[in-house]
């Protein structure tokens, strides 16, 4: 979590601005430390002890922090410890997919109080909005809240959300999900502060907070499953791009001779070739007429089926070529593979082998250790930061 600094505030800055900056600075350190004393805050921030005391008093009065006990075992008086007041606000995180809608609710201290999953039955845009509404209400109900009581709601969704135009596009994975009325329908349920986060970007945020991304400053999270996408973290921050399209590697022109050309035009060359549907299409082209899923192809390859093994080798080569393109432009410390295909047994080793002969520089490739809740967890990360921005602005 980035902690804002007050350095560089000009002499013309008004007292309200200085107070707000001091509050954000202390809140950042309190959130990061979980529990911390006034003296530690003064040392970490460079603020005087009287300024720290005044700022803490303001934050307590506004209901954002509270005294949580004392630290014992020290010489002299035991220092009072401060922590975020959990009930100051709540974050609702939702993930909309083709087969499931998932969600969780946490307080602003980051404590997750409930998780829930619904198998989707909706076939339309409005049906999916209704399912998300029902899931959100169930999660809020576990805390005796309504959706209106939530400080920040974040929805992880396929597609590209352009914040400047307030428009969602390229969400073809969900029928009707890029309809012009979608955002207004969602905000009618979840309120005007609803945030839209690309689902793979959200998974990258979860990887940064809870997975392999904790160990490096820059990494690419490459998801291969029913779709293909990338979340990019550079110098500790998620990069969305000018139009929200950073990481849309589905559109890299890497289709193969076996790729369905109509599918490539519709959703991009790499996704048409490397996604689950692309693997099934390639398998059937080799004579595996009964292949119905990518999992079935990988299982057949593991049993020694030569045709399936050729398909898996071609998949590894394709992913390696995509990663090579990423390395040549971004040069991250690490590449993390996710998604149902990205986590398939043996794939990462095959990708590493292929990449060794292609990459301009040696780069570590790992498989994510996070599970099916990664998009939800990433939405919580994003939502917590946004919730605190909202709360401090109100105070």
C-alpha positions as CSV (number, residue, x, y, z in Angstrom):
1,X,0.0,0.0,0.0
2,X,1.4,3.4,-1.0
3,X,1.7,5.9,1.9
4,X,1.2,9.5,0.8
5,X,3.8,12.0,1.8
6,X,3.5,15.7,2.7
7,X,6.9,16.7,1.4
8,X,6.8,19.5,-1.1
9,X,3.7,21.3,0.3
10,X,4.2,24.9,-0.5
11,X,4.1,27.7,2.1
12,X,0.8,28.9,0.5
13,X,-0.9,25.6,1.4
14,X,-3.9,26.3,3.6
15,X,-4.4,24.7,7.0
16,X,-7.2,22.5,5.8
17,X,-5.0,21.0,3.1
18,X,-2.1,20.5,5.5
19,X,-4.5,18.8,8.0
20,X,-5.9,16.6,5.2
21,X,-2.4,15.6,4.1
22,X,-1.3,14.8,7.7
23,X,-4.4,12.7,8.2
24,X,-3.8,10.7,5.0
25,X,-0.1,10.2,6.0
26,X,-0.9,8.9,9.5
27,X,-3.8,6.8,8.2
28,X,-1.5,5.1,5.7
29,X,1.0,4.2,8.4
30,X,-1.7,3.1,10.9
31,X,-3.3,0.8,8.2
32,X,0.1,-0.7,7.3
33,X,1.2,-1.3,10.9
34,X,-2.2,-2.4,12.1
35,X,-1.3,-1.1,15.6
36,X,1.1,1.8,16.2
37,X,2.0,4.4,18.9
38,X,2.2,8.1,18.7
39,X,6.0,8.1,19.1
40,X,6.4,5.6,16.2
41,X,4.2,7.7,14.0
42,X,6.3,10.8,14.8
43,X,9.5,8.9,13.9
44,X,8.1,7.4,10.7
45,X,6.5,10.6,9.4
46,X,8.9,13.3,10.6
47,X,6.0,15.2,12.1
48,X,6.3,16.7,15.5
49,X,4.7,14.9,18.4
50,X,2.2,17.7,19.0
51,X,1.2,17.5,15.3
52,X,0.8,13.8,15.6
53,X,-1.3,14.1,18.7
54,X,-3.6,16.7,17.2
55,X,-4.0,14.7,14.0
56,X,-4.8,11.6,15.9
57,X,-7.4,13.5,17.9
58,X,-9.0,14.7,14.7
59,X,-9.1,11.1,13.3
60,X,-10.6,9.8,16.5
61,X,-13.2,12.5,16.5
62,X,-14.1,11.6,12.9
63,X,-14.4,8.0,13.9
64,X,-11.6,6.7,11.7
65,X,-9.1,5.5,14.3
66,X,-9.3,4.4,17.9
67,X,-7.0,3.6,20.8
68,X,-6.6,-0.2,21.0
69,X,-4.6,-0.7,24.1
70,X,-1.1,-0.2,25.3
71,X,2.3,-1.7,24.6
72,X,3.7,-3.3,27.7
73,X,7.3,-4.4,28.6
74,X,8.8,-0.9,28.0
75,X,10.6,1.3,30.4
76,X,8.6,4.2,31.5
77,X,4.9,4.8,30.7
78,X,3.3,2.2,28.4
79,X,2.6,3.9,25.0
80,X,-1.0,3.9,23.8
81,X,-1.5,2.0,20.5
82,X,-3.8,3.2,17.7
83,X,-5.6,1.2,15.0
84,X,-8.1,1.7,12.3
85,X,-11.7,1.7,13.5
86,X,-13.1,-1.2,11.6
87,X,-16.7,-0.1,11.6
88,X,-15.8,3.3,10.0
89,X,-16.8,1.8,6.7
90,X,-17.3,-1.3,4.6
91,X,-16.2,-2.6,1.2
92,X,-18.2,-4.9,-1.0
93,X,-16.3,-6.8,-3.7
94,X,-18.0,-8.7,-6.5
95,X,-16.7,-10.8,-9.4
96,X,-19.0,-11.5,-12.4
97,X,-18.1,-14.5,-14.6
98,X,-19.8,-16.8,-17.1
99,X,-20.5,-19.5,-14.6
100,X,-20.3,-17.9,-11.2
101,X,-20.8,-14.6,-9.4
102,X,-18.6,-14.3,-6.3
103,X,-18.3,-11.7,-3.6
104,X,-17.0,-10.7,-0.2
105,X,-17.5,-7.9,2.3
106,X,-14.9,-6.5,4.6
107,X,-14.6,-3.6,7.0
108,X,-12.1,-0.8,6.3
109,X,-9.5,-2.4,8.6
110,X,-9.4,-5.2,6.0
111,X,-11.2,-7.9,8.0
112,X,-13.2,-10.0,5.6
113,X,-16.5,-10.8,7.4
114,X,-18.3,-13.0,4.7
115,X,-17.8,-14.6,1.3
116,X,-20.4,-16.1,-1.0
117,X,-20.7,-17.6,-4.4
118,X,-23.7,-18.1,-6.7
119,X,-23.8,-20.3,-9.7
120,X,-25.2,-18.1,-12.4
121,X,-28.3,-18.9,-14.2
122,X,-28.7,-15.6,-16.0
123,X,-28.6,-15.5,-19.8
124,X,-29.0,-11.7,-20.1
125,X,-27.5,-8.5,-18.9
126,X,-30.4,-7.7,-16.6
127,X,-30.4,-11.2,-15.2
128,X,-26.7,-10.9,-14.2
129,X,-27.3,-7.5,-12.6
130,X,-30.1,-9.1,-10.6
131,X,-27.8,-11.9,-9.5
132,X,-25.2,-9.4,-8.4
133,X,-27.8,-7.4,-6.5
134,X,-29.0,-10.6,-4.7
135,X,-25.4,-11.6,-3.9
136,X,-24.6,-8.1,-2.6
137,X,-27.7,-8.0,-0.4
138,X,-26.9,-11.4,1.1
139,X,-23.3,-10.4,1.9
140,X,-24.4,-7.1,3.5
141,X,-27.1,-8.9,5.4
142,X,-24.5,-11.0,7.3
143,X,-23.5,-7.7,9.0
144,X,-27.0,-6.3,9.4
145,X,-26.3,-3.8,6.6
146,X,-27.9,-2.9,3.3
147,X,-26.1,-2.1,0.1
148,X,-26.7,1.6,0.8
149,X,-24.6,1.3,3.9
150,X,-21.5,0.2,2.0
151,X,-18.7,2.8,1.7
152,X,-17.3,1.4,-1.6
153,X,-18.4,-1.3,-4.0
154,X,-16.0,-2.7,-6.6
155,X,-17.0,-5.0,-9.4
156,X,-14.4,-7.2,-11.2
157,X,-15.6,-7.6,-14.7
158,X,-14.3,-8.8,-18.1
159,X,-13.8,-6.0,-20.6
160,X,-12.1,-2.6,-20.8
161,X,-13.4,0.1,-18.5
162,X,-12.4,3.6,-19.7
163,X,-12.7,5.9,-16.7
164,X,-12.5,9.0,-18.8
165,X,-15.5,8.1,-20.9
166,X,-17.2,6.0,-18.2
167,X,-17.7,3.2,-20.7
168,X,-17.2,-0.5,-20.7
169,X,-16.3,-2.2,-23.9
170,X,-14.8,-5.5,-25.3
171,X,-16.8,-7.5,-22.7
172,X,-17.8,-10.1,-25.2
173,X,-17.2,-13.0,-22.7
174,X,-20.6,-12.0,-21.2
175,X,-23.5,-11.5,-23.6
176,X,-24.8,-8.0,-23.6
177,X,-22.3,-6.9,-20.9
178,X,-21.1,-3.9,-23.0
179,X,-24.6,-2.5,-23.4
180,X,-24.7,1.3,-22.9
181,X,-27.3,0.9,-20.2
182,X,-25.3,-1.5,-18.1
183,X,-23.4,1.0,-15.9
184,X,-26.5,3.0,-15.1
185,X,-28.3,-0.2,-14.1
186,X,-25.5,-1.3,-11.9
187,X,-25.3,2.1,-10.2
188,X,-29.0,2.0,-9.6
189,X,-28.3,-1.0,-7.4
190,X,-24.9,-0.2,-5.9
191,X,-24.8,3.6,-5.9
192,X,-22.9,6.2,-7.8
193,X,-19.5,5.3,-6.2
194,X,-19.5,1.9,-7.8
195,X,-16.0,1.1,-9.3
196,X,-15.4,-1.2,-12.2
197,X,-12.1,-3.1,-12.2
198,X,-11.0,-5.4,-15.0
199,X,-11.1,-8.9,-13.7
200,X,-7.5,-9.8,-14.6
201,X,-6.3,-6.4,-13.2
202,X,-8.0,-7.3,-10.0
203,X,-6.3,-10.7,-9.9
204,X,-3.0,-8.9,-10.4
205,X,-3.8,-6.7,-7.4
206,X,-4.5,-9.8,-5.3
207,X,-1.2,-11.3,-6.5
208,X,0.5,-8.1,-5.4
209,X,-1.1,-8.2,-2.0
210,X,-1.2,-11.9,-1.2
211,X,0.9,-13.9,-3.8
212,X,4.2,-14.0,-5.6
213,X,3.9,-10.2,-6.4
214,X,4.8,-9.4,-2.8
215,X,8.4,-10.3,-3.6
216,X,9.0,-8.0,-6.5
217,X,8.4,-4.4,-7.7
218,X,7.2,-5.3,-11.2
219,X,5.4,-8.3,-12.6
220,X,3.0,-9.4,-15.2
221,X,0.0,-11.5,-14.3
222,X,-1.0,-13.5,-17.4
223,X,-4.4,-15.3,-17.2
224,X,-5.2,-18.0,-19.7
225,X,-8.6,-19.7,-19.4
226,X,-11.9,-19.0,-21.1
227,X,-10.3,-15.8,-22.1
228,X,-6.7,-14.4,-22.2
229,X,-5.6,-11.2,-20.4
230,X,-2.8,-9.6,-18.5
231,X,-2.6,-7.4,-15.3
232,X,0.6,-5.3,-15.2
233,X,2.2,-4.0,-12.0
234,X,5.1,-1.7,-12.5
235,X,7.0,-0.2,-9.5
236,X,4.4,-1.5,-7.2
237,X,1.4,0.1,-9.0
238,X,-1.2,-1.4,-11.3
239,X,-1.1,0.2,-14.8
240,X,-4.4,0.5,-16.5
241,X,-3.3,2.6,-19.5
242,X,-4.8,5.7,-21.0
243,X,-8.1,4.0,-22.0
244,X,-8.1,1.1,-19.5
245,X,-6.8,-1.3,-22.1
246,X,-3.3,-2.0,-20.8
247,X,-2.9,-5.7,-20.7
248,X,-5.4,-6.6,-23.4
249,X,-2.9,-9.1,-24.8
250,X,-5.8,-11.1,-26.2
251,X,-5.5,-8.9,-29.3
252,X,-1.8,-9.7,-30.0
253,X,-1.8,-11.1,-33.6
254,X,-0.4,-14.5,-32.6
255,X,-3.0,-16.8,-34.1
256,X,-1.8,-20.1,-35.6
257,X,-2.8,-22.0,-38.7
258,X,-5.3,-24.0,-36.6
259,X,-7.0,-20.9,-35.2
260,X,-10.6,-20.2,-36.1
261,X,-10.3,-17.0,-38.2
262,X,-13.8,-15.8,-37.4
263,X,-13.1,-16.2,-33.7
264,X,-9.8,-14.3,-34.1
265,X,-11.5,-11.4,-35.7
266,X,-14.1,-11.3,-32.9
267,X,-11.9,-11.5,-29.8
268,X,-8.3,-11.2,-30.9
269,X,-5.7,-13.6,-32.3
270,X,-4.0,-14.8,-29.1
271,X,-7.3,-15.4,-27.2
272,X,-8.8,-17.3,-30.1
273,X,-5.7,-19.5,-30.3
274,X,-4.7,-19.9,-26.6
275,X,-8.0,-19.9,-24.7
276,X,-9.9,-23.0,-23.8
277,X,-12.0,-22.8,-27.0
278,X,-8.8,-22.4,-29.0
279,X,-7.3,-25.6,-27.5
280,X,-10.5,-27.6,-28.2
281,X,-10.5,-26.3,-31.7
282,X,-6.9,-27.3,-32.3
283,X,-7.4,-30.7,-30.7
284,X,-10.3,-31.4,-33.1
285,X,-8.2,-30.4,-36.0
286,X,-5.7,-33.1,-35.0
287,X,-8.4,-35.7,-35.1
288,X,-9.5,-35.6,-31.4
289,X,-13.2,-35.4,-32.5
290,X,-14.5,-36.1,-29.0
291,X,-12.5,-33.3,-27.3
292,X,-15.0,-31.1,-25.5
293,X,-12.8,-29.2,-23.0
294,X,-9.2,-28.0,-22.5
295,X,-9.0,-30.0,-19.3
296,X,-9.8,-33.2,-21.3
297,X,-7.0,-32.4,-23.8
298,X,-4.5,-31.8,-21.0
299,X,-5.6,-35.0,-19.3
300,X,-5.2,-37.0,-22.5
301,X,-1.7,-35.5,-23.0
302,X,-0.8,-36.6,-19.4
303,X,-1.9,-40.1,-20.3
304,X,0.5,-40.2,-23.3
305,X,-1.9,-39.3,-26.2
306,X,0.5,-38.0,-28.9
307,X,-2.1,-35.8,-30.6
308,X,-3.0,-34.1,-27.2
309,X,0.7,-33.7,-26.4
310,X,1.2,-31.9,-29.7
311,X,-1.7,-29.5,-28.9
312,X,-0.2,-28.8,-25.4
313,X,3.2,-28.2,-26.8
314,X,1.7,-25.8,-29.3
315,X,-0.1,-24.0,-26.5
316,X,3.1,-23.7,-24.5
317,X,4.9,-22.3,-27.5
318,X,2.1,-19.8,-28.1
319,X,2.1,-18.6,-24.5
320,X,5.9,-18.3,-24.6
321,X,5.7,-16.1,-27.7
322,X,3.2,-13.9,-25.9
323,X,5.4,-13.6,-22.8
324,X,8.4,-12.9,-25.0
325,X,6.5,-9.9,-26.4
326,X,5.8,-8.7,-22.9
327,X,9.4,-9.1,-21.8
328,X,10.7,-7.2,-24.9
329,X,8.5,-4.2,-24.0
330,X,8.1,-4.2,-20.2
331,X,11.0,-6.4,-18.8
332,X,9.2,-7.2,-15.5
333,X,10.9,-9.1,-12.6
334,X,8.5,-11.9,-12.8
335,X,5.7,-13.4,-14.9
336,X,2.8,-15.2,-13.0
337,X,0.5,-17.5,-14.9
338,X,-3.1,-17.8,-13.7
339,X,-6.5,-19.0,-15.0
340,X,-7.6,-22.5,-15.5
341,X,-5.2,-23.2,-18.3
342,X,-2.4,-21.2,-16.9
343,X,-2.5,-23.4,-13.8
344,X,-2.7,-26.7,-15.7
345,X,-0.3,-29.3,-14.6
346,X,3.0,-29.3,-16.5
347,X,2.2,-26.2,-18.6
348,X,4.6,-23.8,-16.8
349,X,7.5,-26.2,-17.3
350,X,6.8,-26.4,-21.0
351,X,6.4,-22.6,-21.2
352,X,9.8,-22.1,-19.5
353,X,11.4,-24.5,-21.9
354,X,10.0,-22.7,-24.9
355,X,10.8,-19.3,-23.5
356,X,14.4,-20.1,-22.9
357,X,15.0,-20.1,-26.7
358,X,13.0,-16.9,-27.3
359,X,13.3,-14.4,-24.5
360,X,15.8,-11.5,-24.7
361,X,16.6,-11.8,-21.0
362,X,16.1,-14.6,-18.5
363,X,12.9,-14.1,-16.5
364,X,11.2,-16.2,-13.8
365,X,7.8,-17.7,-14.6
366,X,5.6,-19.0,-11.8
367,X,2.1,-20.3,-11.4
368,X,-0.1,-18.3,-9.1
369,X,-0.9,-19.9,-5.7
370,X,-4.1,-18.0,-5.4
371,X,-7.5,-19.7,-6.0
372,X,-10.9,-18.8,-7.4
373,X,-11.3,-15.8,-5.1
374,X,-8.4,-13.9,-6.5
375,X,-10.6,-11.4,-8.4
376,X,-12.7,-10.8,-5.3
377,X,-9.6,-10.3,-3.2
378,X,-8.1,-7.9,-5.7
379,X,-11.4,-5.9,-5.7
380,X,-11.1,-5.7,-1.9
381,X,-7.6,-4.3,-2.2
382,X,-8.7,-1.6,-4.7
383,X,-11.9,-0.9,-2.8
384,X,-10.1,-0.4,0.6
385,X,-7.9,2.3,-0.9
386,X,-10.8,4.0,-2.5
387,X,-12.9,3.8,0.7
388,X,-10.2,5.5,2.7
389,X,-9.9,8.3,0.1
390,X,-13.7,8.7,0.4
391,X,-13.7,8.6,4.2
392,X,-10.9,11.1,4.6
393,X,-12.5,13.5,2.1
394,X,-15.8,13.4,4.1
395,X,-14.0,14.1,7.4
